[in-house]
C-alpha cells in the first residue's frame, strides 16, 4: 500500500488504534488473547491496515485513511483486501471475511459483505467485538426466507387490512436492504398494534435481536409497554411471556431486555449526560420511533444517529424534514379519510363559537388588545365563561371532552370556569391535566378508563399520542401555528368507541383555528414547506413558559357573535349554515334534470328505488361541500327531516314536515275509507315504521327483521289476500309517502 509512512496516515492510524481499543478490540501483539486486531495484515494484494479477529479467526478488515481522504470511497479498496485475505472462507462467493471497515480520523464506514445483509452505512465509531460477533450469528438469508415463507396473517390473523399492508410493505423494503422506513397511519388506526406485530416477526425470524421503541412522553411509554407485553402471539401466549420487555425508568437502563421502551428525553439523557453508562451503538438492531415527526430533529436526532440499527418511523402527520431523514422511503400511507371509509376511525364536524372579543379584541384601560393578546397580555373571564356556557348548551351531557388552553394559567382559569358552569355535576367532572397537576399521569389514566373526569383541560400534555377512545368533543381555546401539532391535537378524537356507540366527534373552534389551516385541511398528507412549524423552529412555548404579568379584565362583559356548526368543503373552506343551505339548494335546482333520483322524486315517485337514493347520496357526498342528510339537518336546524324533504324544500315546498309526519300523513290519507282486519293493521304498523327509517319499501324488505319474524313476504301476502294485492298496496304506499 503506497505511502504507508506519511505523517498524516501515521496520525490517522494512531487515532484509529485508540478508537479500536475504546471499542473493546485489543492489540494482539501486546496481549495474549484471540480476540482483537493485528496491524499490516498480509493479503495477496498487499497488507491491509488492520485485520480484526474473533476467537482466533479473522472476521473483518479495516482500511485507514488520513483525514483529508474520503473514508466512504475507500470501501472499494477494503473490499479488495477482504477478497484477497485468503482465509479459505467464502462469503457471497468472493470474500474471505464477512465485514469491512474504512476510517479516517473523522468518520467510520462499515459494510457487511454477505449477500442478504443490509448495505454499507456510516457509524459513530467501531463496533465492539460483541457486536461483530452478533452480526456473525445473524443469518440474514434465513431470516428473510422465514419472513417470506411465514404469511403475515399466520402471525396475527386479527390484523386490520391497513396493518397487514404496512407490515407487507415494511418487509418488502427489508428484502431490498433498506435501513430507514417511514409509515404514516392516521391516528387511531393501530400503529402500535402494527409495531408489535412487526417486532414479533422480526424477532421470531432472528433478523433482529434487540428492539428499542421510542416515545416522547412517560404516559405513552406506559401505554406502549402494556401493548407490547400483552400482544397475543398464539394460544395462551403473550409477547411478554417470550421476550423480556422493560421500560427505561429513573435513568436505569435495562440492558438485559429484548425490547426496551424509552422516552426520547430519557434515552438522550443516558447517552449524553451519564458518563458512567456506556450504551454501545450496536445495543439495538431495530429502532421504532413513534410520532417520528418530533424525533428526528434538534437534540433528539442524537438518539437515532447513535445506534447502528434498522429504523422504522411511525407518524400520523409527517413533516417534510421527517421524509428527508427517512430518505424519502415512505413505505406505507394510510390516510384519515380512507380510515373513516373503512370504519377504523370516526369523522369530525366543526362547531364555531365566536365572541365579540375573540373576533375583534378589545380596548381596555387606554390600551388596545388584539385577539392574539388574549391569555398572553390580557384575560377576560367573561369570554372564557361564554365559551363554557355555550359549549354546555350545544353538547350532550356527560360526553368526554378535551379542552386545549393557551398556557398553564389559562388552563387553571378554564378549569375553574367549567367547574362553575357544571356546578351540578360530580366534583371530579372537570379536571386540569398539565405538568403542574399533582399526579398528571394518574389523571390521564382516569380520564381514559374511568367515569370521571368528563372534561379534561390541558395545554400540551394530552395533545399527542394519549389514547382516550370515548372523547367526543375537542375545544380549541388555544391557537397553534404548527400544522403537525394541530393534526395531532385533533387526532385525540378520531378513535372509535363501541361502548358509547361513537359515530363522530366535534371540534369546537373558539379561536378560528380551522380557518387558519383552511389551506392545509386536517389529516392531509404533510405540512407544506411554506408554513411555520413551531416544534421545528423552537418558538413554541411550553405550559409553564408564560408571561408573569397579565391584565385581568374582570369588569368587561363579552357577547356572543356567532354560534353554530360550520361545514368544511373538500378544499378546507368553512361554510356557515346559511351558506351551506344556499349551496345545496343551488345544486339541487341546477341538477334537478340531471340526477335521476331528483327527477323521480318530482315526477314519478312511485318509481323511486333504494338504489336511486344510494346514487343520490353518493353524488351529494362527492360535491365539494360534501352534502349529507346529517349535515343538512344541522344547517337547516331540522333534525327530523330526511334527504327527500330537503330536496322537495329546495325545489319550492315551503313546509318542512318531518319524515315521521310525512309518513303518517301518507298512511292516514291512504287508509281513509278502507277497512282492515286486526292482523292487517299489525302488518301496516310495521310497514309504517319501516317507511320512517328507510323512505321506501320493497318486496325483499319483507325477508328482513322485523317482517321475517312474522313469516316474511308469504305471510304478509296471505294476510292481505295474495301477492298481487300486496304488490299493489306497497306500490301505492311508496307513491303516497314520496308525494306527502
Secondary structure as GFF3:
##gff-version 3
##sequence-region A 1 740
A	DSSP	alpha_helix	7	22	.	.	.	ID=ss1
A	DSSP	beta_strand	26	27	.	.	.	ID=ss2
A	DSSP	beta_strand	36	41	.	.	.	ID=ss3
A	DSSP	beta_strand	48	54	.	.	.	ID=ss4
A	DSSP	beta_strand	57	64	.	.	.	ID=ss5
A	DSSP	alpha_helix	75	84	.	.	.	ID=ss6
A	DSSP	beta_strand	99	103	.	.	.	ID=ss7
A	DSSP	beta_strand	108	112	.	.	.	ID=ss8
A	DSSP	beta_strand	121	123	.	.	.	ID=ss9
A	DSSP	alpha_helix	129	137	.	.	.	ID=ss10
A	DSSP	alpha_helix	140	149	.	.	.	ID=ss11
A	DSSP	alpha_helix	152	155	.	.	.	ID=ss12
A	DSSP	alpha_helix	161	175	.	.	.	ID=ss13
A	DSSP	beta_strand	180	185	.	.	.	ID=ss14
A	DSSP	alpha_helix	191	205	.	.	.	ID=ss15
A	DSSP	beta_strand	211	215	.	.	.	ID=ss16
A	DSSP	alpha_helix	218	229	.	.	.	ID=ss17
A	DSSP	beta_strand	232	234	.	.	.	ID=ss18
A	DSSP	beta_strand	237	238	.	.	.	ID=ss19
A	DSSP	alpha_helix	239	242	.	.	.	ID=ss20
A	DSSP	beta_strand	245	247	.	.	.	ID=ss21
A	DSSP	beta_strand	259	263	.	.	.	ID=ss22
A	DSSP	alpha_helix	264	273	.	.	.	ID=ss23
A	DSSP	beta_strand	286	290	.	.	.	ID=ss24
A	DSSP	three_ten_helix	298	300	.	.	.	ID=ss25
A	DSSP	alpha_helix	301	306	.	.	.	ID=ss26
A	DSSP	beta_strand	310	315	.	.	.	ID=ss27
A	DSSP	alpha_helix	320	325	.	.	.	ID=ss28
A	DSSP	beta_strand	330	334	.	.	.	ID=ss29
A	DSSP	alpha_helix	336	342	.	.	.	ID=ss30
A	DSSP	beta_strand	347	355	.	.	.	ID=ss31
A	DSSP	alpha_helix	356	360	.	.	.	ID=ss32
A	DSSP	beta_strand	362	364	.	.	.	ID=ss33
A	DSSP	beta_strand	367	369	.	.	.	ID=ss34
A	DSSP	three_ten_helix	371	373	.	.	.	ID=ss35
A	DSSP	beta_strand	378	379	.	.	.	ID=ss36
A	DSSP	alpha_helix	381	394	.	.	.	ID=ss37
A	DSSP	beta_strand	400	404	.	.	.	ID=ss38
A	DSSP	alpha_helix	408	421	.	.	.	ID=ss39
A	DSSP	beta_strand	430	432	.	.	.	ID=ss40
A	DSSP	alpha_helix	440	449	.	.	.	ID=ss41
A	DSSP	beta_strand	455	458	.	.	.	ID=ss42
A	DSSP	beta_strand	471	476	.	.	.	ID=ss43
A	DSSP	alpha_helix	483	490	.	.	.	ID=ss44
A	DSSP	three_ten_helix	491	493	.	.	.	ID=ss45
A	DSSP	three_ten_helix	498	500	.	.	.	ID=ss46
A	DSSP	beta_strand	504	509	.	.	.	ID=ss47
A	DSSP	alpha_helix	513	516	.	.	.	ID=ss48
A	DSSP	alpha_helix	534	537	.	.	.	ID=ss49
A	DSSP	beta_strand	551	552	.	.	.	ID=ss50
A	DSSP	beta_strand	560	568	.	.	.	ID=ss51
A	DSSP	beta_strand	574	576	.	.	.	ID=ss52
A	DSSP	alpha_helix	577	591	.	.	.	ID=ss53
A	DSSP	alpha_helix	596	603	.	.	.	ID=ss54
A	DSSP	three_ten_helix	605	607	.	.	.	ID=ss55
A	DSSP	alpha_helix	610	622	.	.	.	ID=ss56
A	DSSP	alpha_helix	629	636	.	.	.	ID=ss57
A	DSSP	alpha_helix	643	650	.	.	.	ID=ss58
A	DSSP	alpha_helix	659	671	.	.	.	ID=ss59
A	DSSP	alpha_helix	678	694	.	.	.	ID=ss60
A	DSSP	three_ten_helix	699	703	.	.	.	ID=ss61
A	DSSP	three_ten_helix	707	710	.	.	.	ID=ss62
A	DSSP	alpha_helix	712	719	.	.	.	ID=ss63
A	DSSP	alpha_helix	723	739	.	.	.	ID=ss64
###
